[in-house]
């Protein structure tokens, strides 16, 4: 069964390319896109309040204006909704910093750290199981 995915990234080119690849390869049931952590938190809050289904996969950038990936994670961890336990979060970043990789490991909700650019093979392995 196909999953739904939420891409959180401030780069419009990255968002568009990722969306098109996932769509063209028919890897996801639904693709949501948010431009920063703040709008993504609002989006998830609205889904929960409306008792809508949440995406099963989040592809999260770290460096974003308004609310970065770490700030998003801090807000995300405040949610006390059972639905969110079904979400796998992957950091997708151009950062090669070991500090960022180590920080990602401090969140049990983060299932992996992936370096940009995302490859087709990586997307296939994340979105199909």
Buried (B, 14 or more C-beta within 10 A) or exposed (E): EEBBBBBBBBBEEBBEEBBEBBEEEEBBBEBBBBBBBBBBBEBBEEBBEEEEEBBBBBBBBBBBEEBBBBBBBBBBEEBEBEBBEEBBBBBBBEBEEEEBBEBBEEBEBBBEBBBBEBEEEBBEEBBEE
